[in-house]
Amino acid sequence: MRTMRSIAVSTVAAAVMLGVAGCSGMSTRDQYTVGGAAVGAAAGAVLTGGSTVGTVGGAAVGGLIGNQVGKDKK
């Protein structure tokens, strides 16, 4: 039987795969921002047991980090 954590991670992974498919017209910095937000959301969900606040907070922090990492990429 699957736990809630593994279901949450699977759901986030599916959302990331669908989201990345729509990133072809985005700038590199935007792609890093979206990727960082997705990874942050997954990490936040796992670390807080699926808490909404943890997931949203992780997405926000991950998006900020991805944005800064992607600013110098071409």
PyRosetta script that sets phi, psi and omega in degrees:
from pyrosetta import init, pose_from_sequence

init()
pose = pose_from_sequence("MRTMRSIAVSTVAAAVMLGVAGCSGMSTRDQYTVGGAAVGAAAGAVLTGGSTVGTVGGAAVGGLIGNQVGKDKK")
pose.set_psi(1, 135.6)
pose.set_omega(1, -177.7)
pose.set_phi(2, -81.8)
pose.set_psi(2, 142.0)
pose.set_omega(2, 177.8)
pose.set_phi(3, -85.3)
pose.set_psi(3, 164.6)
pose.set_omega(3, 178.5)
pose.set_phi(4, -60.5)
pose.set_psi(4, -35.9)
pose.set_omega(4, -178.9)
pose.set_phi(5, -63.0)
pose.set_psi(5, -46.6)
pose.set_omega(5, -179.2)
pose.set_phi(6, -68.0)
pose.set_psi(6, -32.8)
pose.set_omega(6, 176.0)
pose.set_phi(7, -66.6)
pose.set_psi(7, -42.4)
pose.set_omega(7, 179.1)
pose.set_phi(8, -62.7)
pose.set_psi(8, -43.8)
pose.set_omega(8, -179.7)
pose.set_phi(9, -65.0)
pose.set_psi(9, -41.8)
pose.set_omega(9, 178.5)
pose.set_phi(10, -62.7)
pose.set_psi(10, -40.3)
pose.set_omega(10, 179.5)
pose.set_phi(11, -65.4)
pose.set_psi(11, -44.0)
pose.set_omega(11, 179.0)
pose.set_phi(12, -64.8)
pose.set_psi(12, -41.6)
pose.set_omega(12, 179.3)
pose.set_phi(13, -61.4)
pose.set_psi(13, -41.3)
pose.set_omega(13, 178.1)
pose.set_phi(14, -65.0)
pose.set_psi(14, -41.0)
pose.set_omega(14, 178.9)
pose.set_phi(15, -64.8)
pose.set_psi(15, -39.2)
pose.set_omega(15, 178.7)
pose.set_phi(16, -63.5)
pose.set_psi(16, -44.3)
pose.set_omega(16, -178.7)
pose.set_phi(17, -63.1)
pose.set_psi(17, -40.3)
pose.set_omega(17, 177.9)
pose.set_phi(18, -69.1)
pose.set_psi(18, -37.8)
pose.set_omega(18, -179.4)
pose.set_phi(19, -68.1)
pose.set_psi(19, -39.8)
pose.set_omega(19, -179.0)
pose.set_phi(20, -65.8)
pose.set_psi(20, -31.8)
pose.set_omega(20, 179.2)
pose.set_phi(21, -61.9)
pose.set_psi(21, -26.7)
pose.set_omega(21, -179.6)
pose.set_phi(22, -93.0)
pose.set_psi(22, 10.4)
pose.set_omega(22, -174.6)
pose.set_phi(23, -96.2)
pose.set_psi(23, 7.5)
pose.set_omega(23, -173.5)
pose.set_phi(24, -64.4)
pose.set_psi(24, -29.5)
pose.set_omega(24, -179.6)
pose.set_phi(25, -93.1)
pose.set_psi(25, 4.1)
pose.set_omega(25, -177.0)
pose.set_phi(26, -89.3)
pose.set_psi(26, 156.3)
pose.set_omega(26, 174.6)
pose.set_phi(27, -70.6)
pose.set_psi(27, 163.6)
pose.set_omega(27, 178.9)
pose.set_phi(28, -60.4)
pose.set_psi(28, -40.9)
pose.set_omega(28, 179.9)
pose.set_phi(29, -62.9)
pose.set_psi(29, -41.1)
pose.set_omega(29, 177.6)
pose.set_phi(30, -64.4)
pose.set_psi(30, -39.0)
pose.set_omega(30, 178.8)
pose.set_phi(31, -64.2)
pose.set_psi(31, -41.1)
pose.set_omega(31, 177.2)
pose.set_phi(32, -64.8)
pose.set_psi(32, -37.9)
pose.set_omega(32, 179.2)
pose.set_phi(33, -63.5)
pose.set_psi(33, -47.3)
pose.set_omega(33, 179.5)
pose.set_phi(34, -64.3)
pose.set_psi(34, -43.6)
pose.set_omega(34, 178.9)
pose.set_phi(35, -62.5)
pose.set_psi(35, -43.0)
pose.set_omega(35, 178.2)
pose.set_phi(36, -63.2)
pose.set_psi(36, -40.4)
pose.set_omega(36, 178.5)
pose.set_phi(37, -64.7)
pose.set_psi(37, -40.0)
pose.set_omega(37, 179.7)
pose.set_phi(38, -66.0)
pose.set_psi(38, -46.2)
pose.set_omega(38, 179.0)
pose.set_phi(39, -64.9)
pose.set_psi(39, -41.9)
pose.set_omega(39, 178.5)
pose.set_phi(40, -62.8)
pose.set_psi(40, -40.5)
pose.set_omega(40, 178.3)
pose.set_phi(41, -63.5)
pose.set_psi(41, -43.7)
pose.set_omega(41, 178.6)
pose.set_phi(42, -63.3)
pose.set_psi(42, -44.9)
pose.set_omega(42, 179.4)
pose.set_phi(43, -64.0)
pose.set_psi(43, -43.4)
pose.set_omega(43, 178.6)
pose.set_phi(44, -61.9)
pose.set_psi(44, -40.0)
pose.set_omega(44, 178.9)
pose.set_phi(45, -65.5)
pose.set_psi(45, -43.7)
pose.set_omega(45, -178.7)
pose.set_phi(46, -68.1)
pose.set_psi(46, -45.0)
pose.set_omega(46, -176.3)
pose.set_phi(47, -68.8)
pose.set_psi(47, -26.7)
pose.set_omega(47, -178.0)
pose.set_phi(48, -108.5)
pose.set_psi(48, 12.3)
pose.set_omega(48, 178.2)
pose.set_phi(49, 69.0)
pose.set_psi(49, 29.5)
pose.set_omega(49, 178.1)
pose.set_phi(50, 89.7)
pose.set_psi(50, 12.1)
pose.set_omega(50, 179.2)
pose.set_phi(51, -62.4)
pose.set_psi(51, 136.9)
pose.set_omega(51, 178.5)
pose.set_phi(52, -62.9)
pose.set_psi(52, -42.9)
pose.set_omega(52, -180.0)
pose.set_phi(53, -63.0)
pose.set_psi(53, -41.8)
pose.set_omega(53, 178.8)
pose.set_phi(54, -65.1)
pose.set_psi(54, -40.0)
pose.set_omega(54, -179.8)
pose.set_phi(55, -67.3)
pose.set_psi(55, -46.9)
pose.set_omega(55, -179.8)
pose.set_phi(56, -67.0)
pose.set_psi(56, -41.3)
pose.set_omega(56, 178.0)
pose.set_phi(57, -63.1)
pose.set_psi(57, -42.2)
pose.set_omega(57, 177.3)
pose.set_phi(58, -62.9)
pose.set_psi(58, -39.7)
pose.set_omega(58, 178.4)
pose.set_phi(59, -64.3)
pose.set_psi(59, -41.5)
pose.set_omega(59, -179.6)
pose.set_phi(60, -65.2)
pose.set_psi(60, -47.3)
pose.set_omega(60, -179.4)
pose.set_phi(61, -66.1)
pose.set_psi(61, -43.5)
pose.set_omega(61, 178.8)
pose.set_phi(62, -62.8)
pose.set_psi(62, -39.3)
pose.set_omega(62, 177.6)
pose.set_phi(63, -64.0)
pose.set_psi(63, -41.8)
pose.set_omega(63, 177.7)
pose.set_phi(64, -63.6)
pose.set_psi(64, -44.0)
pose.set_omega(64, 179.5)
pose.set_phi(65, -64.7)
pose.set_psi(65, -46.3)
pose.set_omega(65, 178.6)
pose.set_phi(66, -60.0)
pose.set_psi(66, -39.2)
pose.set_omega(66, 178.7)
pose.set_phi(67, -62.2)
pose.set_psi(67, -43.1)
pose.set_omega(67, -179.3)
pose.set_phi(68, -71.6)
pose.set_psi(68, -38.0)
pose.set_omega(68, 178.0)
pose.set_phi(69, -66.0)
pose.set_psi(69, -38.7)
pose.set_omega(69, -176.2)
pose.set_phi(70, -80.9)
pose.set_psi(70, -6.3)
pose.set_omega(70, -173.9)
pose.set_phi(71, -67.8)
pose.set_psi(71, -26.4)
pose.set_omega(71, -178.8)
pose.set_phi(72, -103.3)
pose.set_psi(72, 2.0)
pose.set_omega(72, -178.9)
pose.set_phi(73, -85.1)
pose.set_psi(73, 143.1)
pose.set_omega(73, 178.4)
pose.set_phi(74, -123.3)
pose.dump_pdb("model.pdb")
